[in-house]
Amino acid sequence: MTTSFFKANPDIIKPYALMDLDDTLFQTQRKIDAWDLPTTEPESLVCATVNKQDEPLSFMSQRQATFFNWLLASTELIVVTARDRSEIKRVKLPFDSWQVLTHGAIILTSDGALLSSWQQHMYSKLATLQVKLTKLSQLFASHSQSEQSHLVFTPHIDSFNNGSVDKELTIYLAIKHAQKDHQALVDLAEKLPTLIRDFDQDFYVHVNANNLAILPHAVHKRHAVQFLLEHHLDHQRPSFGFGDSLADLPFLQLLDWYGMPNHGQLHEQYPSKSSG
């Protein structure tokens, strides 16, 4: 067996960088203040997203903007986000590769087209759950309209093709608290299995900050990333990724290397322990 040693090569092969977006590459001003992020003086902030009224909503610090610029120049950047096809349009950053959207239910190609093979796969998984998702939607829509409720309910719906017909299917249900009461969402998550028969068999719940998502087991960033890795990405190219949420960890663990920002849910889950 011949032993080879490393030699620098000027021909760079770009690694894949699979990146979560919100709270990883940018965040709202409220979170900037809560996390006391560095290089976030007003003149240093870079607007990354806008709201539905086209007003600035989320920002990159100077360090985050520098990091993102390096990612664009040095890697093939693949978006992996909970944002749906409408919400991703409010991200004012350039993306030119694959995009994993809506917690993994949607995969877009580099030219922005829906990946048909994944569409058909998700159609088969979601179609059988529409009755239960509709029942949950009606329950939360009714509750959120009551005067006592502080819950803001949003069903996430998209069009899927099974190879012959297009059909709008509910993908998952999102709930926010109007007063940003995280504990109220945690308490609600614990009650959810009692609201519908066989809830745990069909769904899982993810809570992060002021976001609660009720998702079918078939909808997960990990499933979509695994599909890309196995069927569309070059196995010879290295991959790495970053994410801030516990829901990101399963997809990150598919990659060669992964990490997290020094703030957010994952970081808080594993606090550093000082010695001495």
Secondary structure, 3 states (H helix, E strand, C coil): CCCCCCCCCCCCCCCEEEECCECCCEEEHHHHHHHCCCCCCCCCCEEEEECCCCCEEEEECHHHHHHHHHHHHHCEEEEECCCCCCHHHHECCCCCCCEEEHHHCEEECCCCCECHHHHHHHHHHHHCCHHHHHHHHHHHHHHHCCCCCCEEEEEEEEEEECCCCEEEEEEEEEEEECCCCHHHHHHHHHHHHHCCCCHHHHEEEEEECCEEEEEECCCCHHHHHHHHHHHCCCCCCCEEEECCCCCCHHHHCCCCEEECCCCCHHHHHCCCCCCC
